[in-house]
Amino acid sequence: MGGCWGWGSWGHWGSGWGLIGPILNLVFAVGLVALVVIGIVWAVRTLRRRPVGAALDAEMDPLEIARRRLARGEITLEEFEAIREHLEG
């Protein structure tokens, strides 16, 4: 079914290409494997990614979070005191 030129019966470059056929097959195979590996690495990194701040906040108590927010200037001293009274009361 496959001819002497072009694609062979298994979809590989035929014998009419001489030495270029096997080289093209190798390049195609290596490229295909590289694309699969890159896809797997991308998928694993995407699935493992999670917000760093959220993970840290989940492990700290609420008062410590309020202290850090006060230190970063995200809340005022009055807001911190209100949060502390609410948490302790």
ROSE-4610 file (N, C-alpha, C; in Angstrom, 1 decimal, always signed):
// ROSE-4610
residu = [M/M/M/G/G/G/G/G/G/C/C/C/W/W/W/G/G/G/W/W/W/G/G/G/S/S/S/W/W/W/G/G/G/H/H/H/W/W/W/G/G/G/S/S/S/G/G/G/W/W/W/G/G/G/L/L/L/I/I/I/G/G/G/P/P/P/I/I/I/L/L/L/N/N/N/L/L/L/V/V/V/F/F/F/A/A/A/V/V/V/G/G/G/L/L/L/V/V/V/A/A/A/L/L/L/V/V/V/V/V/V/I/I/I/G/G/G/I/I/I/V/V/V/W/W/W/A/A/A/V/V/V/R/R/R/T/T/T/L/L/L/R/R/R/R/R/R/R/R/R/P/P/P/V/V/V/G/G/G/A/A/A/A/A/A/L/L/L/D/D/D/A/A/A/E/E/E/M/M/M/D/D/D/P/P/P/L/L/L/E/E/E/I/I/I/A/A/A/R/R/R/R/R/R/R/R/R/L/L/L/A/A/A/R/R/R/G/G/G/E/E/E/I/I/I/T/T/T/L/L/L/E/E/E/E/E/E/F/F/F/E/E/E/A/A/A/I/I/I/R/R/R/E/E/E/H/H/H/L/L/L/E/E/E/G/G/G]
num = [1/1/1/2/2/2/3/3/3/4/4/4/5/5/5/6/6/6/7/7/7/8/8/8/9/9/9/10/10/10/11/11/11/12/12/12/13/13/13/14/14/14/15/15/15/16/16/16/17/17/17/18/18/18/19/19/19/20/20/20/21/21/21/22/22/22/23/23/23/24/24/24/25/25/25/26/26/26/27/27/27/28/28/28/29/29/29/30/30/30/31/31/31/32/32/32/33/33/33/34/34/34/35/35/35/36/36/36/37/37/37/38/38/38/39/39/39/40/40/40/41/41/41/42/42/42/43/43/43/44/44/44/45/45/45/46/46/46/47/47/47/48/48/48/49/49/49/50/50/50/51/51/51/52/52/52/53/53/53/54/54/54/55/55/55/56/56/56/57/57/57/58/58/58/59/59/59/60/60/60/61/61/61/62/62/62/63/63/63/64/64/64/65/65/65/66/66/66/67/67/67/68/68/68/69/69/69/70/70/70/71/71/71/72/72/72/73/73/73/74/74/74/75/75/75/76/76/76/77/77/77/78/78/78/79/79/79/80/80/80/81/81/81/82/82/82/83/83/83/84/84/84/85/85/85/86/86/86/87/87/87/88/88/88/89/89/89]
x = [+0.8/+0.0/+0.9/+2.0/+2.8/+3.7/+4.0/+4.9/+6.3/+7.1/+8.5/+8.8/+7.8/+8.0/+7.0/+7.3/+6.4/+6.2/+4.9/+4.6/+4.5/+5.1/+5.1/+3.8/+3.6/+2.4/+2.1/+3.0/+2.8/+2.8/+2.8/+2.7/+4.1/+5.2/+6.5/+7.0/+8.0/+8.6/+9.1/+8.8/+9.1/+10.6/+10.9/+12.3/+12.9/+12.0/+12.4/+13.1/+13.0/+13.7/+15.1/+15.6/+17.0/+17.2/+18.3/+18.7/+17.8/+17.2/+16.3/+15.1/+14.5/+13.3/+13.5/+14.5/+14.7/+15.0/+15.7/+16.0/+14.7/+13.8/+12.6/+11.7/+11.7/+11.0/+11.5/+12.8/+13.4/+13.0/+13.1/+12.8/+11.3/+10.5/+9.0/+8.8/+9.4/+9.2/+9.7/+10.9/+11.5/+10.6/+10.1/+9.2/+7.9/+7.4/+6.1/+6.3/+7.4/+7.7/+7.9/+8.6/+8.9/+7.6/+6.6/+5.4/+4.6/+4.6/+3.9/+4.5/+5.8/+6.5/+6.2/+6.2/+5.9/+4.5/+3.6/+2.2/+2.0/+2.6/+2.5/+3.1/+4.2/+4.9/+4.0/+3.4/+2.5/+1.3/+0.7/-0.5/-0.2/+0.9/+1.2/+1.5/+2.2/+2.4/+1.2/+0.3/-1.0/-1.9/-1.9/-2.7/-2.2/-0.9/-0.3/-0.2/-0.4/-0.3/-1.5/-1.2/-2.3/-1.8/-2.6/-2.2/-1.4/-0.2/+0.7/+0.1/-0.4/-1.0/-2.1/-3.0/-4.1/-3.7/-2.6/-2.1/-1.6/-0.8/-0.3/-1.3/-2.3/-3.4/-4.2/-4.4/-5.2/-4.5/-3.2/-2.5/-2.3/-2.6/-2.4/-3.8/-3.7/-4.9/-5.3/-6.6/-7.1/-6.4/-6.0/-5.4/-4.0/-3.3/-2.0/-2.1/-3.2/-3.5/-3.7/-4.5/-4.8/-3.5/-2.6/-1.4/-0.5/-0.5/+0.3/-0.3/-1.6/-2.3/-2.1/-2.0/-1.7/-0.3/+0.6/+2.0/+2.2/+1.5/+1.6/+0.8/+0.1/-0.7/-2.0/-2.5/-3.7/-4.9/-4.7/-5.8/-5.2/-6.1/-5.6/-5.6/-5.0/-4.9/-6.3/-7.2/-8.6/-9.3/-9.1/-9.6/-9.0/-7.7/-7.1/-7.7/-7.8/-8.4/-9.8/-10.6/-12.0/-12.0/-11.1/-10.9/-10.5/-9.5/-9.0/-10.1/-10.9/-12.0/-13.0/-13.3/-14.3/-13.8/-12.6/-12.0/-11.9/-11.5/-11.4/-12.7/-13.7/-14.9/-15.9]
y = [-1.2/+0.0/+1.3/+1.2/+2.4/+2.4/+3.6/+3.7/+3.9/+4.2/+4.4/+5.9/+6.8/+8.2/+8.6/+9.5/+10.1/+9.2/+9.2/+8.5/+7.0/+6.2/+4.7/+4.2/+2.9/+2.3/+2.5/+2.9/+3.1/+4.6/+5.4/+6.9/+7.5/+6.7/+7.2/+7.7/+8.5/+8.9/+7.7/+7.6/+6.4/+6.3/+5.2/+4.9/+5.9/+6.5/+7.4/+8.6/+8.9/+10.1/+9.8/+8.6/+8.3/+8.4/+9.1/+9.3/+10.3/+11.2/+12.3/+11.7/+10.6/+10.0/+9.6/+8.8/+8.4/+9.6/+10.6/+11.8/+12.5/+12.7/+13.3/+12.5/+11.2/+10.4/+10.6/+10.7/+10.9/+12.3/+13.3/+14.6/+14.7/+14.1/+14.1/+13.4/+12.2/+11.4/+12.2/+12.8/+13.6/+14.8/+15.5/+16.6/+16.2/+15.1/+14.6/+14.3/+13.6/+13.3/+14.6/+15.5/+16.8/+17.5/+17.5/+18.2/+17.5/+16.2/+15.5/+15.8/+15.8/+16.1/+17.5/+18.5/+19.9/+20.0/+19.3/+19.3/+18.8/+17.7/+17.1/+18.0/+18.6/+19.5/+20.7/+21.3/+22.4/+22.1/+20.9/+20.5/+20.3/+19.7/+19.5/+20.8/+21.7/+23.0/+23.8/+23.7/+24.4/+23.9/+22.6/+21.9/+22.1/+22.2/+22.4/+23.8/+24.8/+26.2/+26.6/+27.2/+27.8/+29.1/+29.9/+31.2/+31.0/+31.6/+31.5/+32.2/+33.4/+34.1/+33.4/+32.7/+32.0/+30.8/+30.2/+29.0/+29.5/+30.6/+31.1/+31.6/+32.3/+32.8/+31.7/+30.6/+29.5/+28.8/+28.9/+28.3/+29.2/+30.5/+31.5/+31.8/+32.2/+32.5/+33.9/+34.3/+35.5/+36.8/+36.7/+37.8/+38.1/+37.0/+37.2/+37.8/+37.4/+38.0/+39.5/+39.8/+41.3/+42.0/+41.4/+42.1/+42.3/+41.3/+41.5/+42.6/+42.6/+43.6/+45.0/+45.1/+46.4/+46.8/+45.8/+46.1/+46.5/+46.0/+46.3/+47.6/+48.1/+49.4/+49.1/+47.9/+47.6/+48.0/+48.1/+48.5/+49.5/+50.4/+51.3/+50.7/+51.4/+51.0/+50.8/+51.7/+51.6/+50.3/+50.0/+48.8/+47.6/+47.6/+46.5/+46.3/+47.4/+47.2/+46.7/+47.1/+46.6/+45.1/+44.7/+43.2/+42.4/+43.0/+42.3/+42.1/+43.2/+43.1/+42.1/+42.1/+41.2/+39.7/+39.5/+38.1/+37.7/+38.6/+38.2/+38.2/+38.9/+39.0/+38.1]
z = [+0.0/+0.0/+0.0/+0.8/+0.8/-0.4/-0.9/-2.1/-1.7/-2.7/-2.5/-2.0/-2.3/-2.0/-1.0/-0.1/+0.8/+2.0/+2.5/+3.7/+3.4/+4.3/+4.3/+4.8/+4.9/+5.3/+6.8/+7.6/+9.0/+9.3/+8.3/+8.6/+8.8/+8.6/+8.7/+7.3/+7.3/+6.1/+5.3/+4.1/+3.3/+2.9/+2.3/+2.0/+0.9/+0.1/-0.9/-0.4/+0.9/+1.5/+1.8/+1.7/+2.0/+3.5/+3.9/+5.3/+6.0/+5.2/+5.8/+6.5/+6.0/+6.5/+8.0/+8.3/+9.7/+10.6/+10.1/+10.9/+11.2/+10.2/+10.5/+11.4/+11.4/+12.3/+13.7/+13.9/+15.2/+15.8/+14.9/+15.3/+15.8/+15.0/+15.3/+16.6/+16.9/+18.1/+19.3/+19.2/+20.3/+20.6/+19.6/+19.8/+20.4/+20.0/+20.6/+22.1/+22.5/+23.9/+24.7/+24.1/+24.8/+25.1/+24.1/+24.3/+25.4/+25.5/+26.5/+27.9/+28.0/+29.3/+29.7/+28.8/+29.1/+29.6/+28.9/+29.4/+30.8/+31.1/+32.4/+33.5/+33.2/+34.2/+34.4/+33.3/+33.4/+34.3/+34.0/+34.7/+36.2/+36.5/+38.0/+38.7/+38.0/+38.7/+38.8/+37.9/+38.0/+39.1/+39.2/+40.2/+41.6/+41.8/+43.1/+43.6/+42.6/+43.0/+43.9/+45.0/+45.8/+46.4/+46.8/+47.4/+48.6/+48.7/+49.8/+51.0/+50.9/+52.0/+52.6/+51.8/+52.4/+53.2/+52.8/+53.5/+54.9/+54.9/+56.1/+57.1/+56.5/+57.4/+58.0/+57.3/+57.8/+59.0/+59.1/+60.2/+61.4/+61.3/+62.4/+63.0/+64.3/+65.0/+64.5/+64.6/+64.1/+64.7/+66.0/+66.6/+66.0/+65.7/+65.1/+63.7/+63.0/+61.6/+61.8/+62.8/+63.0/+63.4/+64.2/+64.5/+63.2/+62.4/+61.1/+60.2/+60.2/+59.3/+59.9/+61.2/+61.9/+61.5/+61.6/+61.3/+59.8/+58.9/+57.5/+57.2/+58.1/+57.9/+57.2/+57.2/+56.5/+57.4/+58.7/+59.6/+60.5/+61.1/+62.1/+63.5/+64.4/+65.8/+66.4/+66.1/+66.6/+66.0/+64.7/+64.2/+64.8/+65.1/+65.8/+67.1/+67.9/+69.2/+69.2/+68.2/+68.1/+67.7/+66.9/+66.5/+67.8/+68.5/+69.7/+70.8/+71.0/+72.0/+71.5/+70.2/+69.7/+69.9/+69.6/+69.7/+71.2/+72.1/+73.5/+74.2/+73.7/+74.5/+74.1]
